Amino acid sequence: MAIYRKPNLSIRNTEYSVYPYLLRRLTISRPNQVWCADITYIPMQKGFVYLVAIMDWNSRYVLSWELSDTLDADFCVKALRKAIVNYGSPEIMNTDQGAQ
C-alpha cells in the first residue's frame, strides 16, 4: 500500500459527452497517421508533478513531452505545439477524453 496520498483522476465528469472509439479496427501504417497523448503523475516528496507525452502510434516514438505542477491545459497545449512544429500535423489525434 502506498504511504502517500494518490490523486483520484478517474472520476468521469457527466457534463462531457463520451464518444465511440473509432480507431479499434484502423491499421496504423505510417508516421503522422495517429498520435496519442496521455498524462501521468509522478509522486514527489511534497505533492505531484504531472507529465504529458505526445507519441506517434506507428513508430511508438515520443514526439514531445512537458512537466507541470498543476493539471491545467497549458502544458498539454505546449507539448502538442512543439510536436506539430517539429513533425507536422497528425491525421488523427487520440486521447482518453481527459479534461485537458
N, CA and C of each residue as an Amber inpcrd file, in Angstrom:
protein
   300
   0.8460000  -1.1790000   0.0000000   0.0000000   0.0000000   0.0000000
   0.8960000   1.2490000   0.0000000   0.5500000   2.1900000  -0.7850000
   1.3270000   3.4290000  -0.8660000   1.2010000   4.2250000   0.4300000
   2.2800000   4.8970000   0.8000000   2.2570000   5.7080000   2.0230000
   1.9270000   7.1640000   1.7260000   1.7810000   7.5020000   0.4670000
   1.4230000   8.8580000   0.0800000   0.0220000   8.8520000  -0.5210000
  -0.6330000   9.9900000  -0.4650000  -1.9870000  10.1180000  -1.0000000
  -1.9430000  10.1940000  -2.5150000  -2.7130000   9.3550000  -3.1780000
  -2.7840000   9.3770000  -4.6360000  -3.9430000  10.2470000  -5.0860000
  -3.7610000  11.0170000  -6.1770000  -4.8980000  11.7760000  -6.6940000
  -5.8950000  10.8370000  -7.3610000  -7.1570000  11.1550000  -7.2790000
  -8.1890000  10.3600000  -7.9400000  -8.5670000  11.0850000  -9.2300000
  -7.9660000  10.6580000 -10.3240000  -8.1440000  11.3360000 -11.6090000
  -9.0760000  10.5680000 -12.5390000  -9.7210000   9.5180000 -12.0610000
 -10.5170000   8.6550000 -12.9210000 -12.0210000   8.8590000 -12.7860000
 -12.4450000   9.8760000 -12.0950000 -13.8760000  10.1190000 -11.9410000
 -14.3850000  10.8560000 -13.1760000 -15.3650000  10.2790000 -13.8620000
 -15.9070000  10.8520000 -15.0870000 -16.7690000  12.0690000 -14.7730000
 -16.5950000  13.1350000 -15.5430000 -17.4300000  14.3220000 -15.4350000
 -18.6500000  14.0930000 -16.3260000 -19.8200000  14.0320000 -15.7460000
 -21.0330000  13.7270000 -16.5060000 -21.4710000  14.8620000 -17.4250000
 -20.8570000  16.0400000 -17.3080000 -21.2060000  17.1680000 -18.1830000
 -20.6390000  16.9960000 -19.5890000 -19.6330000  16.1260000 -19.7580000
 -18.9870000  15.9490000 -21.0450000 -19.5240000  14.7110000 -21.7560000
 -19.5940000  14.7850000 -23.0760000 -20.0550000  13.6490000 -23.8800000
 -18.9790000  12.5840000 -23.9580000 -19.3890000  11.3400000 -24.0960000
 -18.4770000  10.2280000 -24.3230000 -18.6850000   9.7800000 -25.7630000
 -17.5870000   9.7240000 -26.5210000 -17.6650000   9.3940000 -27.9350000
 -17.2080000   7.9600000 -28.1700000 -17.7040000   7.3100000 -29.2290000
 -17.2760000   5.9380000 -29.5160000 -15.8070000   5.8970000 -29.9410000
 -15.1480000   4.7840000 -29.6790000 -13.7350000   4.6110000 -30.0330000
 -13.6340000   4.2390000 -31.5110000 -13.1640000   5.1490000 -32.3230000
 -13.1790000   4.9840000 -33.7810000 -11.9240000   4.3190000 -34.3470000
 -10.9070000   4.1020000 -33.5180000  -9.6480000   3.5510000 -34.0270000
  -9.5300000   2.0400000 -33.8380000 -10.5600000   1.3890000 -33.3500000
 -10.4940000  -0.0230000 -32.9890000 -10.0120000  -0.9060000 -34.1460000
 -10.4780000  -0.7020000 -35.3360000 -10.1170000  -1.5610000 -36.4730000
  -9.2270000  -0.8560000 -37.4950000  -8.6520000   0.2670000 -37.1280000
  -7.8040000   1.0340000 -38.0500000  -6.3980000   0.4440000 -38.1020000
  -5.8830000   0.2350000 -39.3000000  -4.5000000  -0.1950000 -39.4760000
  -3.6220000   1.0520000 -39.5090000  -2.7020000   1.1290000 -38.5830000
  -1.8000000   2.2880000 -38.4900000  -0.4910000   1.8820000 -39.1470000
  -0.1990000   2.5020000 -40.3010000   0.9010000   2.0160000 -41.1270000
   1.9150000   3.0830000 -41.5350000   1.7550000   4.3150000 -41.0590000
   2.6870000   5.3660000 -41.4780000   2.8180000   6.4360000 -40.3890000
   3.9380000   7.1340000 -40.3700000   4.1150000   8.2160000 -39.3980000
   3.0840000   9.3210000 -39.6050000   2.7400000   9.9960000 -38.5300000
   1.7800000  11.1160000 -38.5230000   0.3580000  10.6880000 -38.8790000
   0.0940000   9.4050000 -38.9370000  -1.2710000   8.9520000 -39.1700000
  -2.0850000   9.1050000 -37.8860000  -1.5480000   8.6050000 -36.7690000
  -2.2260000   8.7120000 -35.4750000  -1.2060000   9.0740000 -34.4070000
  -1.5040000  10.1210000 -33.6780000  -0.7470000  10.4760000 -32.4840000
  -1.6380000  10.2420000 -31.2790000  -1.0050000  10.0520000 -30.1300000
  -1.7580000   9.9580000 -28.8920000  -1.1150000  10.8640000 -27.8440000
  -1.8890000  11.1910000 -26.8410000  -1.3950000  11.9810000 -25.7130000
  -1.9760000  11.4040000 -24.4380000  -1.1750000  11.4180000 -23.3990000
  -1.6730000  10.9860000 -22.1030000  -0.9020000  11.6960000 -21.0100000
  -1.5370000  11.7840000 -19.8520000  -0.9470000  12.4410000 -18.6850000
  -0.8010000  11.4020000 -17.5840000   0.3240000  11.4360000 -16.9070000
   0.5220000  10.6210000 -15.7210000   1.0870000  11.5020000 -14.6230000
   0.9690000  11.0510000 -13.4070000   1.5130000  11.8330000 -12.3110000
   2.7140000  11.1190000 -11.7160000   3.6620000  11.9120000 -11.2580000
   4.8790000  11.4050000 -10.6370000   4.8740000  11.8970000  -9.1980000
   4.7960000  10.9820000  -8.2280000   4.7820000  11.4200000  -6.8360000
   6.1360000  12.0000000  -6.4370000   6.0970000  13.1000000  -5.7370000
   7.2970000  13.7640000  -5.2250000   7.1940000  13.7990000  -3.6980000
   8.2130000  14.2960000  -3.0610000   8.2080000  14.3500000  -1.6070000
   7.0450000  15.1800000  -1.0680000   6.7210000  16.2660000  -1.7750000
   5.6150000  17.1290000  -1.3570000   4.6870000  17.3690000  -2.5410000
   3.8300000  16.4230000  -2.8240000   2.8600000  16.5920000  -3.9030000
   3.1850000  15.7630000  -5.1220000   2.8030000  16.2830000  -6.2820000
   2.9380000  15.5630000  -7.5320000   3.4620000  16.4830000  -8.6260000
   4.0930000  15.8780000  -9.6170000   4.4330000  16.5440000 -10.8680000
   3.7050000  15.7670000 -11.9480000   3.1510000  16.4600000 -12.9100000
   2.3740000  15.8270000 -13.9720000   3.1730000  15.8280000 -15.2680000
   3.1610000  14.7070000 -15.9650000   3.8900000  14.5280000 -17.2170000
   2.8970000  14.2510000 -18.3280000   2.9860000  15.0170000 -19.4070000
   2.2030000  14.7240000 -20.6080000   3.1850000  14.3150000 -21.6940000
   2.8150000  13.2880000 -22.4520000   3.6400000  12.8160000 -23.5570000
   2.7890000  12.7370000 -24.8110000   3.3530000  13.1930000 -25.9310000
   2.7340000  13.0800000 -27.2480000   3.5290000  12.0180000 -27.9930000
   2.8460000  10.9890000 -28.5040000   3.5270000   9.8530000 -29.1120000
   2.9170000   9.5070000 -30.4750000   3.7680000   9.0850000 -31.4050000
   3.3220000   8.5970000 -32.7090000   3.0480000   7.0940000 -32.5810000
   1.8280000   6.6680000 -32.9160000   1.4640000   5.2590000 -32.7480000
   2.1960000   4.3420000 -33.7210000   2.5720000   4.8340000 -34.8790000
   3.2550000   3.9760000 -35.8460000   4.6510000   3.5960000 -35.3540000
   5.4260000   4.5670000 -34.9430000   6.8030000   4.3150000 -34.5250000
   6.9440000   4.1020000 -33.0200000   5.9100000   4.4620000 -32.2410000
   5.9440000   4.4460000 -30.7690000   6.9810000   5.4260000 -30.2180000
   7.3300000   6.4310000 -31.0380000   8.3160000   7.4390000 -30.6560000
   7.6380000   8.5660000 -29.8900000   8.2420000   8.9850000 -28.7790000
   7.7210000  10.1320000 -28.0420000   8.1590000  11.3920000 -28.7890000
   7.1840000  12.1160000 -29.3090000   7.4610000  13.2990000 -30.1190000
   7.7230000  14.5280000 -29.2740000   7.0580000  14.6140000 -28.1290000
   7.1810000  15.7780000 -27.2680000   6.6820000  15.4190000 -25.8810000
   7.1750000  16.1390000 -24.8690000   6.6850000  15.9460000 -23.5030000
   6.8830000  17.2350000 -22.7160000   6.1070000  17.3790000 -21.6690000
   6.1920000  18.5400000 -20.7770000   5.8600000  18.1030000 -19.3560000
   6.4140000  18.8070000 -18.3970000   6.1060000  18.6070000 -16.9870000
   5.3790000  19.8280000 -16.4500000   4.5100000  19.6100000 -15.4470000
   3.8060000  20.7160000 -14.8070000   3.5020000  20.3330000 -13.3640000
   3.3940000  21.3520000 -12.5140000   2.9920000  21.0850000 -11.1320000
   1.4910000  21.2840000 -10.9330000   0.7700000  21.6040000 -12.0190000
  -0.6890000  21.7180000 -11.9760000  -1.2740000  20.9360000 -13.1510000
  -2.5530000  20.6190000 -13.0610000  -3.2220000  19.8790000 -14.1300000
  -3.9900000  20.7920000 -15.0800000  -3.5010000  21.9960000 -15.2980000
  -4.1660000  22.8770000 -16.2600000  -3.8310000  22.4070000 -17.6750000
  -4.4820000  22.9760000 -18.6490000  -4.2950000  22.5240000 -20.0330000
  -3.0700000  23.1380000 -20.7060000  -2.4920000  24.1790000 -20.1390000
  -1.4050000  24.9040000 -20.8030000  -0.2100000  24.0270000 -21.1550000
   0.2100000  23.1640000 -20.2370000   1.3880000  22.3510000 -20.5320000
   1.0760000  21.2870000 -21.5890000  -0.1700000  20.8580000 -21.6970000
  -0.5700000  19.9140000 -22.7400000  -0.5420000  20.5810000 -24.1120000
  -1.0530000  21.7850000 -24.1760000  -1.0550000  22.5400000 -25.4400000
   0.3750000  22.8390000 -25.8750000   1.2330000  23.1850000 -24.9170000
   2.6360000  23.4720000 -25.2280000   3.3140000  22.2410000 -25.8230000
   3.0860000  21.0700000 -25.2380000   3.6820000  19.8320000 -25.7630000
   3.1630000  19.5230000 -27.1630000   1.8670000  19.7040000 -27.3870000
   1.2900000  19.4480000 -28.7060000   1.8450000  20.4100000 -29.7530000
   1.9590000  21.6760000 -29.3990000   2.5200000  22.6600000 -30.3510000
   3.9600000  22.3260000 -30.7090000   4.7550000  21.9170000 -29.7330000
   6.1440000  21.5330000 -30.0170000   6.1990000  20.3510000 -30.9680000
   5.3290000  19.3660000 -30.7660000   5.3090000  18.1980000 -31.6440000
   4.9180000  18.5870000 -33.0650000   3.9240000  19.4590000 -33.2030000
   3.4820000  19.8880000 -34.5380000   4.5750000  20.6800000 -35.2500000
   5.2540000  21.5650000 -34.5300000   6.3460000  22.3450000 -35.1300000
   7.4560000  21.4220000 -35.6300000   7.7940000  20.4010000 -34.8420000
   8.9050000  19.5160000 -35.1910000   8.5560000  18.4050000 -36.1760000
   7.2910000  17.9580000 -36.2040000   6.9430000  16.7810000 -37.0030000
   5.7680000  16.9750000 -37.9500000   5.1340000  18.1440000 -37.9550000
   3.9530000  18.3580000 -38.7830000   2.7080000  17.9240000 -38.0290000
   1.5630000  18.0410000 -38.6670000   0.2890000  17.7130000 -38.0160000
  -0.1020000  16.2610000 -38.2670000  -0.6910000  15.6110000 -37.2660000
  -1.1680000  14.2420000 -37.4830000  -2.5150000  14.2510000 -38.1900000
  -2.8550000  13.1400000 -38.8130000  -4.1930000  12.9880000 -39.3810000
  -5.2220000  12.8280000 -38.2540000  -4.8490000  12.0880000 -37.2110000
  -5.7510000  11.7960000 -36.0880000  -4.9900000  12.0250000 -34.7920000
  -5.6360000  12.6930000 -33.8520000  -5.0790000  12.8740000 -32.5080000
  -5.9730000  12.1190000 -31.5430000  -5.4300000  11.1270000 -30.8500000
  -6.1970000  10.2730000 -29.9530000  -5.8270000  10.5530000 -28.5030000
  -6.8370000  10.7780000 -27.6560000  -6.6280000  10.9430000 -26.2230000
  -7.6970000  10.1630000 -25.4790000  -7.5920000  10.1540000 -24.1720000
  -8.5710000   9.4450000 -23.3510000  -9.7310000  10.3450000 -22.9140000
  -9.9250000  11.4560000 -23.5640000 -11.0200000  12.3910000 -23.3170000
 -10.9220000  13.0590000 -21.9420000  -9.6890000  13.2420000 -21.4580000
  -9.4910000  13.9490000 -20.1970000  -9.8530000  15.4080000 -20.3250000
  -9.9570000  16.0820000 -19.2170000 -10.3940000  17.4760000 -19.2010000
  -9.4290000  18.4040000 -19.9190000  -8.1420000  18.0950000 -19.9130000
  -7.1750000  18.9580000 -20.5500000  -7.3280000  18.9250000 -22.0500000
